[in-house]
Amino acid sequence: MALHCQSRDDDLGTVVLENEQEIEWSFSVNFLGSTLFYCDVRWGSLSSWHSFHAYDADRDSGRCRSECRWMISKEGSLYGYDQQFGKWVLFPLKMI
């Protein structure tokens, strides 16, 4: 799976992840509370790119109290861990 994440100010580049492999990075929310990181993901070289918001300050300030965790299933479903309620939640992936 290829993953490319960025914000308005930072481009984290593209990484290729194998099954069950993880990636980690850290950042601080800006003074205005408008931080947004988005990621594009693709499985294999022939598939289409899909996009999701990895961190949206409006949505994630409570859900991601100390870290944001994401998981993409073998079927291509995106789940984000909600620290506030202690459960995995299904999120939409948008085709680019």
Backbone as XML, in Angstrom:
<?xml version="1.0"?>
<chain id="A" units="angstrom">
  <residue number="1" name="MET">
    <atom name="N" x="0.846" y="-1.154" z="0.000"/>
    <atom name="CA" x="0.000" y="0.000" z="0.000"/>
    <atom name="C" x="0.905" y="1.235" z="0.000"/>
  </residue>
  <residue number="2" name="ALA">
    <atom name="N" x="0.620" y="2.175" z="-0.873"/>
    <atom name="CA" x="1.337" y="3.449" z="-0.910"/>
    <atom name="C" x="0.519" y="4.473" z="-0.147"/>
  </residue>
  <residue number="3" name="LEU">
    <atom name="N" x="1.202" y="5.279" z="0.665"/>
    <atom name="CA" x="0.545" y="6.280" z="1.498"/>
    <atom name="C" x="1.307" y="7.592" z="1.373"/>
  </residue>
  <residue number="4" name="HIS">
    <atom name="N" x="0.575" y="8.665" z="1.067"/>
    <atom name="CA" x="1.171" y="9.999" z="0.963"/>
    <atom name="C" x="0.349" y="10.944" z="1.836"/>
  </residue>
  <residue number="5" name="CYS">
    <atom name="N" x="0.971" y="11.526" z="2.882"/>
    <atom name="CA" x="0.275" y="12.417" z="3.803"/>
    <atom name="C" x="0.924" y="13.784" z="3.804"/>
  </residue>
  <residue number="6" name="GLN">
    <atom name="N" x="0.075" y="14.803" z="3.992"/>
    <atom name="CA" x="0.577" y="16.174" z="4.025"/>
    <atom name="C" x="-0.426" y="17.100" z="4.696"/>
  </residue>
  <residue number="7" name="SER">
    <atom name="N" x="0.060" y="18.266" z="5.070"/>
    <atom name="CA" x="-0.780" y="19.369" z="5.519"/>
    <atom name="C" x="-0.503" y="20.538" z="4.590"/>
  </residue>
  <residue number="8" name="ARG">
    <atom name="N" x="-1.041" y="21.676" z="4.905"/>
    <atom name="CA" x="-0.755" y="22.850" z="4.079"/>
    <atom name="C" x="0.723" y="23.221" z="4.162"/>
  </residue>
  <residue number="9" name="ASP">
    <atom name="N" x="1.336" y="22.958" z="5.317"/>
    <atom name="CA" x="2.723" y="23.365" z="5.554"/>
    <atom name="C" x="3.747" y="22.244" z="5.429"/>
  </residue>
  <residue number="10" name="ASP">
    <atom name="N" x="3.335" y="21.006" z="5.611"/>
    <atom name="CA" x="4.284" y="19.886" z="5.658"/>
    <atom name="C" x="3.860" y="18.768" z="4.727"/>
  </residue>
  <residue number="11" name="ASP">
    <atom name="N" x="4.797" y="18.321" z="3.888"/>
    <atom name="CA" x="4.575" y="17.168" z="3.026"/>
    <atom name="C" x="5.434" y="16.030" z="3.569"/>
  </residue>
  <residue number="12" name="LEU">
    <atom name="N" x="4.799" y="14.967" z="4.040"/>
    <atom name="CA" x="5.519" y="13.855" z="4.653"/>
    <atom name="C" x="6.027" y="12.847" z="3.631"/>
  </residue>
  <residue number="13" name="GLY">
    <atom name="N" x="5.746" y="13.080" z="2.362"/>
    <atom name="CA" x="6.238" y="12.195" z="1.313"/>
    <atom name="C" x="5.415" y="10.928" z="1.187"/>
  </residue>
  <residue number="14" name="THR">
    <atom name="N" x="5.794" y="10.098" z="0.253"/>
    <atom name="CA" x="5.106" y="8.829" z="0.011"/>
    <atom name="C" x="5.924" y="7.696" z="0.603"/>
  </residue>
  <residue number="15" name="VAL">
    <atom name="N" x="5.241" y="6.809" z="1.309"/>
    <atom name="CA" x="5.876" y="5.607" z="1.854"/>
    <atom name="C" x="5.093" y="4.403" z="1.364"/>
  </residue>
  <residue number="16" name="VAL">
    <atom name="N" x="5.765" y="3.274" z="1.251"/>
    <atom name="CA" x="5.121" y="2.019" z="0.879"/>
    <atom name="C" x="5.102" y="1.140" z="2.122"/>
  </residue>
  <residue number="17" name="LEU">
    <atom name="N" x="3.902" y="0.710" z="2.502"/>
    <atom name="CA" x="3.713" y="-0.117" z="3.695"/>
    <atom name="C" x="3.311" y="-1.524" z="3.302"/>
  </residue>
  <residue number="18" name="GLU">
    <atom name="N" x="3.917" y="-2.504" z="3.942"/>
    <atom name="CA" x="3.540" y="-3.901" z="3.762"/>
    <atom name="C" x="2.405" y="-4.232" z="4.730"/>
  </residue>
  <residue number="19" name="ASN">
    <atom name="N" x="1.772" y="-5.388" z="4.576"/>
    <atom name="CA" x="0.694" y="-5.826" z="5.439"/>
    <atom name="C" x="1.137" y="-5.782" z="6.910"/>
  </residue>
  <residue number="20" name="GLU">
    <atom name="N" x="0.313" y="-5.194" z="7.744"/>
    <atom name="CA" x="0.510" y="-5.058" z="9.195"/>
    <atom name="C" x="1.665" y="-4.132" z="9.576"/>
  </residue>
  <residue number="21" name="GLN">
    <atom name="N" x="2.217" y="-3.412" z="8.630"/>
    <atom name="CA" x="3.261" y="-2.447" z="8.937"/>
    <atom name="C" x="2.615" y="-1.124" z="9.345"/>
  </residue>
  <residue number="22" name="GLU">
    <atom name="N" x="3.309" y="-0.341" z="10.171"/>
    <atom name="CA" x="2.789" y="0.917" z="10.668"/>
    <atom name="C" x="3.714" y="2.070" z="10.306"/>
  </residue>
  <residue number="23" name="ILE">
    <atom name="N" x="3.155" y="3.266" z="10.330"/>
    <atom name="CA" x="3.926" y="4.494" z="10.164"/>
    <atom name="C" x="3.484" y="5.438" z="11.275"/>
  </residue>
  <residue number="24" name="GLU">
    <atom name="N" x="4.398" y="6.302" z="11.704"/>
    <atom name="CA" x="4.094" y="7.219" z="12.797"/>
    <atom name="C" x="4.753" y="8.565" z="12.528"/>
  </residue>
  <residue number="25" name="TRP">
    <atom name="N" x="4.061" y="9.639" z="12.866"/>
    <atom name="CA" x="4.654" y="10.964" z="12.842"/>
    <atom name="C" x="3.969" y="11.801" z="13.911"/>
  </residue>
  <residue number="26" name="SER">
    <atom name="N" x="4.588" y="12.924" z="14.256"/>
    <atom name="CA" x="4.003" y="13.793" z="15.276"/>
    <atom name="C" x="3.942" y="15.225" z="14.757"/>
  </residue>
  <residue number="27" name="PHE">
    <atom name="N" x="3.043" y="15.999" z="15.336"/>
    <atom name="CA" x="2.855" y="17.400" z="14.970"/>
    <atom name="C" x="2.133" y="18.082" z="16.117"/>
  </residue>
  <residue number="28" name="SER">
    <atom name="N" x="2.048" y="19.381" z="16.056"/>
    <atom name="CA" x="1.296" y="20.168" z="17.035"/>
    <atom name="C" x="0.171" y="20.888" z="16.313"/>
  </residue>
  <residue number="29" name="VAL">
    <atom name="N" x="-0.955" y="21.011" z="16.994"/>
    <atom name="CA" x="-2.085" y="21.746" z="16.436"/>
    <atom name="C" x="-1.723" y="23.233" z="16.444"/>
  </residue>
  <residue number="30" name="ASN">
    <atom name="N" x="-2.045" y="23.926" z="15.365"/>
    <atom name="CA" x="-1.691" y="25.346" z="15.278"/>
    <atom name="C" x="-2.527" y="26.199" z="16.232"/>
  </residue>
  <residue number="31" name="PHE">
    <atom name="N" x="-2.113" y="27.419" z="16.425"/>
    <atom name="CA" x="-2.734" y="28.355" z="17.361"/>
    <atom name="C" x="-4.222" y="28.563" z="17.070"/>
  </residue>
  <residue number="32" name="LEU">
    <atom name="N" x="-4.580" y="28.583" z="15.797"/>
    <atom name="CA" x="-5.970" y="28.808" z="15.399"/>
    <atom name="C" x="-6.839" y="27.562" z="15.522"/>
  </residue>
  <residue number="33" name="GLY">
    <atom name="N" x="-6.226" y="26.408" z="15.779"/>
    <atom name="CA" x="-6.987" y="25.163" z="15.872"/>
    <atom name="C" x="-7.539" y="24.710" z="14.538"/>
  </residue>
  <residue number="34" name="SER">
    <atom name="N" x="-6.827" y="25.017" z="13.471"/>
    <atom name="CA" x="-7.315" y="24.670" z="12.133"/>
    <atom name="C" x="-6.427" y="23.644" z="11.431"/>
  </residue>
  <residue number="35" name="THR">
    <atom name="N" x="-5.597" y="22.936" z="12.178"/>
    <atom name="CA" x="-4.679" y="21.965" z="11.587"/>
    <atom name="C" x="-5.449" y="20.879" z="10.831"/>
  </residue>
  <residue number="36" name="LEU">
    <atom name="N" x="-4.972" y="20.558" z="9.627"/>
    <atom name="CA" x="-5.566" y="19.514" z="8.801"/>
    <atom name="C" x="-4.440" y="18.740" z="8.132"/>
  </residue>
  <residue number="37" name="PHE">
    <atom name="N" x="-4.381" y="17.431" z="8.390"/>
    <atom name="CA" x="-3.497" y="16.530" z="7.661"/>
    <atom name="C" x="-4.387" y="15.616" z="6.844"/>
  </residue>
  <residue number="38" name="TYR">
    <atom name="N" x="-4.059" y="15.432" z="5.588"/>
    <atom name="CA" x="-4.828" y="14.530" z="4.737"/>
    <atom name="C" x="-3.872" y="13.553" z="4.077"/>
  </residue>
  <residue number="39" name="CYS">
    <atom name="N" x="-4.400" y="12.379" z="3.787"/>
    <atom name="CA" x="-3.582" y="11.321" z="3.215"/>
    <atom name="C" x="-4.258" y="10.751" z="1.980"/>
  </residue>
  <residue number="40" name="ASP">
    <atom name="N" x="-3.421" y="10.352" z="1.024"/>
    <atom name="CA" x="-3.862" y="9.612" z="-0.149"/>
    <atom name="C" x="-3.290" y="8.212" z="-0.030"/>
  </residue>
  <residue number="41" name="VAL">
    <atom name="N" x="-4.089" y="7.215" z="-0.365"/>
    <atom name="CA" x="-3.670" y="5.824" z="-0.212"/>
    <atom name="C" x="-4.060" y="5.035" z="-1.460"/>
  </residue>
  <residue number="42" name="ARG">
    <atom name="N" x="-3.212" y="4.055" z="-1.787"/>
    <atom name="CA" x="-3.467" y="3.205" z="-2.960"/>
    <atom name="C" x="-2.909" y="1.816" z="-2.686"/>
  </residue>
  <residue number="43" name="TRP">
    <atom name="N" x="-3.665" y="0.789" z="-3.081"/>
    <atom name="CA" x="-3.239" y="-0.599" z="-2.942"/>
    <atom name="C" x="-2.750" y="-1.081" z="-4.291"/>
  </residue>
  <residue number="44" name="GLY">
    <atom name="N" x="-1.495" y="-1.381" z="-4.405"/>
    <atom name="CA" x="-0.952" y="-1.873" z="-5.669"/>
    <atom name="C" x="-0.856" y="-0.768" z="-6.710"/>
  </residue>
  <residue number="45" name="SER">
    <atom name="N" x="-0.070" y="-0.999" z="-7.712"/>
    <atom name="CA" x="0.206" y="0.042" z="-8.705"/>
    <atom name="C" x="-0.939" y="0.262" z="-9.691"/>
  </residue>
  <residue number="46" name="LEU">
    <atom name="N" x="-1.894" y="-0.663" z="-9.770"/>
    <atom name="CA" x="-2.972" y="-0.538" z="-10.747"/>
    <atom name="C" x="-4.254" y="0.047" z="-10.158"/>
  </residue>
  <residue number="47" name="SER">
    <atom name="N" x="-4.336" y="0.186" z="-8.845"/>
    <atom name="CA" x="-5.578" y="0.671" z="-8.243"/>
    <atom name="C" x="-5.625" y="2.196" z="-8.219"/>
  </residue>
  <residue number="48" name="SER">
    <atom name="N" x="-6.802" y="2.732" z="-7.955"/>
    <atom name="CA" x="-7.004" y="4.177" z="-7.878"/>
    <atom name="C" x="-6.567" y="4.703" z="-6.510"/>
  </residue>
  <residue number="49" name="TRP">
    <atom name="N" x="-6.222" y="5.983" z="-6.466"/>
    <atom name="CA" x="-5.904" y="6.637" z="-5.208"/>
    <atom name="C" x="-7.192" y="6.995" z="-4.474"/>
  </residue>
  <residue number="50" name="HIS">
    <atom name="N" x="-7.161" y="6.857" z="-3.152"/>
    <atom name="CA" x="-8.260" y="7.254" z="-2.282"/>
    <atom name="C" x="-7.704" y="8.246" z="-1.267"/>
  </residue>
  <residue number="51" name="SER">
    <atom name="N" x="-8.577" y="9.084" z="-0.697"/>
    <atom name="CA" x="-8.133" y="10.137" z="0.203"/>
    <atom name="C" x="-8.948" y="10.124" z="1.495"/>
  </residue>
  <residue number="52" name="PHE">
    <atom name="N" x="-8.300" y="10.551" z="2.592"/>
    <atom name="CA" x="-9.014" y="10.745" z="3.857"/>
    <atom name="C" x="-8.288" y="11.800" z="4.678"/>
  </residue>
  <residue number="53" name="HIS">
    <atom name="N" x="-9.013" y="12.423" z="5.590"/>
    <atom name="CA" x="-8.425" y="13.385" z="6.512"/>
    <atom name="C" x="-7.865" y="12.610" z="7.694"/>
  </residue>
  <residue number="54" name="ALA">
    <atom name="N" x="-6.549" y="12.608" z="7.832"/>
    <atom name="CA" x="-5.896" y="11.899" z="8.929"/>
    <atom name="C" x="-6.015" y="12.671" z="10.234"/>
  </residue>
  <residue number="55" name="TYR">
    <atom name="N" x="-6.043" y="13.991" z="10.157"/>
    <atom name="CA" x="-6.296" y="14.813" z="11.337"/>
    <atom name="C" x="-6.979" y="16.098" z="10.918"/>
  </residue>
  <residue number="56" name="ASP">
    <atom name="N" x="-8.149" y="16.315" z="11.479"/>
    <atom name="CA" x="-8.918" y="17.532" z="11.274"/>
    <atom name="C" x="-9.214" y="18.072" z="12.671"/>
  </residue>
  <residue number="57" name="ALA">
    <atom name="N" x="-8.644" y="19.211" z="13.034"/>
    <atom name="CA" x="-8.756" y="19.729" z="14.404"/>
    <atom name="C" x="-10.206" y="19.824" z="14.875"/>
  </residue>
  <residue number="58" name="ASP">
    <atom name="N" x="-11.120" y="20.241" z="14.016"/>
    <atom name="CA" x="-12.531" y="20.339" z="14.414"/>
    <atom name="C" x="-13.108" y="18.981" z="14.788"/>
  </residue>
  <residue number="59" name="ARG">
    <atom name="N" x="-12.796" y="17.962" z="14.026"/>
    <atom name="CA" x="-13.342" y="16.623" z="14.247"/>
    <atom name="C" x="-12.585" y="15.847" z="15.317"/>
  </residue>
  <residue number="60" name="ASP">
    <atom name="N" x="-11.253" y="16.023" z="15.386"/>
    <atom name="CA" x="-10.413" y="15.084" z="16.123"/>
    <atom name="C" x="-9.890" y="15.543" z="17.481"/>
  </residue>
  <residue number="61" name="SER">
    <atom name="N" x="-10.209" y="16.742" z="17.917"/>
    <atom name="CA" x="-9.656" y="17.207" z="19.201"/>
    <atom name="C" x="-10.088" y="16.313" z="20.357"/>
  </residue>
  <residue number="62" name="GLY">
    <atom name="N" x="-11.289" y="15.770" z="20.345"/>
    <atom name="CA" x="-11.737" y="14.847" z="21.387"/>
    <atom name="C" x="-11.433" y="13.400" z="21.062"/>
  </residue>
  <residue number="63" name="ARG">
    <atom name="N" x="-11.562" y="13.036" z="19.802"/>
    <atom name="CA" x="-11.356" y="11.653" z="19.371"/>
    <atom name="C" x="-9.902" y="11.232" z="19.507"/>
  </residue>
  <residue number="64" name="CYS">
    <atom name="N" x="-8.996" y="12.140" z="19.247"/>
    <atom name="CA" x="-7.557" y="11.855" z="19.281"/>
    <atom name="C" x="-6.924" y="12.614" z="20.444"/>
  </residue>
  <residue number="65" name="ARG">
    <atom name="N" x="-7.210" y="12.218" z="21.639"/>
    <atom name="CA" x="-6.724" y="12.959" z="22.806"/>
    <atom name="C" x="-5.202" y="12.969" z="22.904"/>
  </residue>
  <residue number="66" name="SER">
    <atom name="N" x="-4.556" y="11.820" z="22.689"/>
    <atom name="CA" x="-3.092" y="11.774" z="22.751"/>
    <atom name="C" x="-2.470" y="11.270" z="21.455"/>
  </residue>
  <residue number="67" name="GLU">
    <atom name="N" x="-3.256" y="10.581" z="20.628"/>
    <atom name="CA" x="-2.774" y="10.111" z="19.331"/>
    <atom name="C" x="-3.963" y="9.759" z="18.448"/>
  </residue>
  <residue number="68" name="CYS">
    <atom name="N" x="-3.753" y="9.859" z="17.146"/>
    <atom name="CA" x="-4.761" y="9.426" z="16.168"/>
    <atom name="C" x="-4.287" y="8.103" z="15.592"/>
  </residue>
  <residue number="69" name="ARG">
    <atom name="N" x="-5.141" y="7.103" z="15.660"/>
    <atom name="CA" x="-4.787" y="5.788" z="15.129"/>
    <atom name="C" x="-5.749" y="5.449" z="14.004"/>
  </residue>
  <residue number="70" name="TRP">
    <atom name="N" x="-5.172" y="4.972" z="12.899"/>
    <atom name="CA" x="-5.947" y="4.591" z="11.720"/>
    <atom name="C" x="-5.600" y="3.167" z="11.333"/>
  </residue>
  <residue number="71" name="MET">
    <atom name="N" x="-6.582" y="2.470" z="10.778"/>
    <atom name="CA" x="-6.377" y="1.117" z="10.292"/>
    <atom name="C" x="-7.160" y="0.970" z="8.985"/>
  </residue>
  <residue number="72" name="ILE">
    <atom name="N" x="-6.519" y="0.401" z="7.978"/>
    <atom name="CA" x="-7.199" y="0.109" z="6.721"/>
    <atom name="C" x="-7.253" y="-1.400" z="6.586"/>
  </residue>
  <residue number="73" name="SER">
    <atom name="N" x="-8.466" y="-1.924" z="6.468"/>
    <atom name="CA" x="-8.654" y="-3.378" z="6.397"/>
    <atom name="C" x="-8.227" y="-3.925" z="5.042"/>
  </residue>
  <residue number="74" name="LYS">
    <atom name="N" x="-8.101" y="-5.237" z="4.951"/>
    <atom name="CA" x="-7.755" y="-5.894" z="3.690"/>
    <atom name="C" x="-8.791" y="-5.602" z="2.617"/>
  </residue>
  <residue number="75" name="GLU">
    <atom name="N" x="-10.031" y="-5.340" z="3.040"/>
    <atom name="CA" x="-11.111" y="-5.050" z="2.103"/>
    <atom name="C" x="-11.123" y="-3.587" z="1.670"/>
  </residue>
  <residue number="76" name="GLY">
    <atom name="N" x="-10.263" y="-2.758" z="2.273"/>
    <atom name="CA" x="-10.189" y="-1.352" z="1.899"/>
    <atom name="C" x="-11.038" y="-0.425" z="2.741"/>
  </residue>
  <residue number="77" name="SER">
    <atom name="N" x="-11.536" y="-0.889" z="3.892"/>
    <atom name="CA" x="-12.309" y="-0.025" z="4.779"/>
    <atom name="C" x="-11.371" y="0.711" z="5.730"/>
  </residue>
  <residue number="78" name="LEU">
    <atom name="N" x="-11.694" y="1.967" z="6.014"/>
    <atom name="CA" x="-10.879" y="2.816" z="6.877"/>
    <atom name="C" x="-11.531" y="2.932" z="8.249"/>
  </residue>
  <residue number="79" name="TYR">
    <atom name="N" x="-10.758" y="2.642" z="9.300"/>
    <atom name="CA" x="-11.236" y="2.752" z="10.677"/>
    <atom name="C" x="-10.318" y="3.684" z="11.457"/>
  </residue>
  <residue number="80" name="GLY">
    <atom name="N" x="-10.924" y="4.556" z="12.259"/>
    <atom name="CA" x="-10.172" y="5.424" z="13.145"/>
    <atom name="C" x="-10.532" y="5.098" z="14.581"/>
  </residue>
  <residue number="81" name="TYR">
    <atom name="N" x="-9.531" y="5.096" z="15.465"/>
    <atom name="CA" x="-9.788" y="4.777" z="16.872"/>
    <atom name="C" x="-10.236" y="6.035" z="17.606"/>
  </residue>
  <residue number="82" name="ASP">
    <atom name="N" x="-11.348" y="5.935" z="18.316"/>
    <atom name="CA" x="-11.909" y="7.036" z="19.088"/>
    <atom name="C" x="-11.510" y="6.866" z="20.547"/>
  </residue>
  <residue number="83" name="GLN">
    <atom name="N" x="-10.511" y="7.622" z="21.004"/>
    <atom name="CA" x="-10.041" y="7.512" z="22.385"/>
    <atom name="C" x="-11.104" y="7.960" z="23.378"/>
  </residue>
  <residue number="84" name="GLN">
    <atom name="N" x="-11.956" y="8.872" z="22.983"/>
    <atom name="CA" x="-12.986" y="9.376" z="23.876"/>
    <atom name="C" x="-13.983" y="8.272" z="24.254"/>
  </residue>
  <residue number="85" name="PHE">
    <atom name="N" x="-14.352" y="7.411" z="23.303"/>
    <atom name="CA" x="-15.335" y="6.365" z="23.548"/>
    <atom name="C" x="-14.737" y="4.957" z="23.551"/>
  </residue>
  <residue number="86" name="GLY">
    <atom name="N" x="-13.438" y="4.842" z="23.266"/>
    <atom name="CA" x="-12.750" y="3.559" z="23.327"/>
    <atom name="C" x="-13.199" y="2.544" z="22.296"/>
  </residue>
  <residue number="87" name="LYS">
    <atom name="N" x="-13.415" y="2.992" z="21.042"/>
    <atom name="CA" x="-13.849" y="2.046" z="20.007"/>
    <atom name="C" x="-13.362" y="2.491" z="18.636"/>
  </residue>
  <residue number="88" name="TRP">
    <atom name="N" x="-13.302" y="1.539" z="17.696"/>
    <atom name="CA" x="-12.958" y="1.811" z="16.302"/>
    <atom name="C" x="-14.215" y="2.249" z="15.566"/>
  </residue>
  <residue number="89" name="VAL">
    <atom name="N" x="-14.091" y="3.277" z="14.732"/>
    <atom name="CA" x="-15.218" y="3.852" z="14.000"/>
    <atom name="C" x="-14.896" y="3.833" z="12.505"/>
  </residue>
  <residue number="90" name="LEU">
    <atom name="N" x="-15.869" y="3.443" z="11.696"/>
    <atom name="CA" x="-15.711" y="3.421" z="10.243"/>
    <atom name="C" x="-15.745" y="4.841" z="9.689"/>
  </residue>
  <residue number="91" name="PHE">
    <atom name="N" x="-14.781" y="5.177" z="8.823"/>
    <atom name="CA" x="-14.708" y="6.492" z="8.178"/>
    <atom name="C" x="-14.726" y="6.280" z="6.671"/>
  </residue>
  <residue number="92" name="PRO">
    <atom name="N" x="-15.215" y="7.269" z="5.932"/>
    <atom name="CA" x="-15.244" y="7.121" z="4.468"/>
    <atom name="C" x="-13.881" y="7.380" z="3.837"/>
  </residue>
  <residue number="93" name="LEU">
    <atom name="N" x="-13.590" y="6.616" z="2.788"/>
    <atom name="CA" x="-12.452" y="6.867" z="1.909"/>
    <atom name="C" x="-13.036" y="7.469" z="0.636"/>
  </residue>
  <residue number="94" name="LYS">
    <atom name="N" x="-12.459" y="8.555" z="0.163"/>
    <atom name="CA" x="-12.947" y="9.201" z="-1.047"/>
    <atom name="C" x="-12.013" y="8.876" z="-2.205"/>
  </residue>
  <residue number="95" name="MET">
    <atom name="N" x="-12.587" y="8.452" z="-3.329"/>
    <atom name="CA" x="-11.779" y="8.185" z="-4.514"/>
    <atom name="C" x="-11.358" y="9.519" z="-5.120"/>
  </residue>
  <residue number="96" name="ILE">
    <atom name="N" x="-10.096" y="9.602" z="-5.499"/>
    <atom name="CA" x="-9.575" y="10.838" z="-6.098"/>
    <atom name="C" x="-9.753" y="10.780" z="-7.598"/>
  </residue>
</chain>
